[in-house]
């Protein structure tokens, strides 16, 4: 019974994986159209991805310092 429950959960929320992927692709399209970048998190930290494919790591120390000033 537990195996069937796990399988039904996978099918029930399988649309979420597809939706997340499509949302990221749409963000890239919008960034290219507006000549800007997208920001997302990787295992190594936050990065900016530009329309030309350039990826720049965001330094968390700078971000933390800016938040402390507020």
Secondary structure, DSSP 8 states (H G I E B T S, - for coil): -HHHHHHHHHHHTHHHHHHHHHHHHHHHHHHHHTT-EEEEEETTEEEEEETTS-EEE--HHHHHHHHHH-
